[in-house]
Amino acid sequence: MPRYNYECEGCSAFIELVHSMSDEAKDCPECSAKNSLRKVLSIPSVKQQPKKHVGAAVKSAIEEYKQRIANERGVWEDFDFGEK
């Protein structure tokens, strides 16, 4: 679920809450003021895959490609083109 930042108009507390996009926080959990929270614009965070996983996938793809090339070379070396 997404995280949202709020500021209480009653006590000026900054609060981070986790709730669904359709829900709205209204009451301050710090001072219990009713309908006092307003959303504060924040920078979105993006989860990224660790680079080692990407590196492993690239290494695997390179090894598969090398093996395929080696297999193809073997096939073509044994192929008779009719040249004598």
ABEGO torsion letter per residue (X at the ends): XBBBBBBBAAAGBBBBBBBBAABBBABBAAAGBBGABBBBBBBBBBBBBBAAAAAAAAAAAAAAAAAAAAAAAAAAAABBAGBX
